[in-house]
């Protein structure tokens, strides 16, 4: 928007933000008379570059609206420190650096934390205070924040604006998120940030079957914070690091990506491989079957000959053993009984049935 009007002998021009291009602003400044007064806002400075522009023929209206130009000139931004700029204070034209405006300065900002560590699912509140004259607008920037968040604004007159940011059910996806608070008035902007760290138990996102590369690799991806400790198991035994089997991995933020590498694996390395990831919040495991080589004589005998048949041993049930023991005992008892009967018959069978006495004859066995 552009408006113009006569005020005595001076032409007063108001330039609204986001309208003019760099060249148009420059042409406008040169085409107006030396008594031209421009009221420029800080928002306009964000969309217009003053680099390589000569504003020495422009006489500004002294006031808080051009305080930001004075600060830029003091800091040497946009090449303004090389230019002699003036403003009209209502009585005379004075150098811009001589302008003295009260209650018109950059806002101050403070936050309750600079580093914030929480556990996934927590609820937490942080506060940002912006102060200054004019009273600044204050807010948190939460673009792409996954956690549920609410804002509560409080103004403490005359010059403090406070805003609370509450995060509900904090998400692991917000780990390493930078919470930024901005305080802004017509003089300028200030900001402060909080590094958000979210702790959460580990999860195994990927565990692939072995793949032949330079070495044979079981690729994995694990996520967790703090960084999980990894352990590998094969046949229920932990795999110690060696020259033949070792873990190689890289860390990116809260991700661990890498390989369990095998150097020249054989059929002895076949079997289930279990990855365990743990931190102080929990433990998780995942298993993958690794097949490297067929065992000799397993399916295709080739030149190895016929494999030795498997010997199967069958164990008798306990009931059969007990029955055999009883049978053996009865047989033994029968033998003993027969021997006793034989002895008795030989002993008492020498006498005649009718009691006849005769010469005794020896009995030989």
Helices and strands as residue ranges (DSSP letters): E 2-7, E 10-15, H 22-31, E 37-39, H 42-47, E 59-61, G 64-66, H 67-75, G 77-82, E 86-88, E 93-95, G 96-98, E 108-111, E 115-119, E 124-131, E 137-141, E 148-156, E 160-168, G 172-174, E 178-184, E 189-207, E 211-212, E 216-225, E 229-234, E 237-238, E 245-252, E 255-262, G 267-269, E 271-279, E 282-290, G 302-304, H 318-348
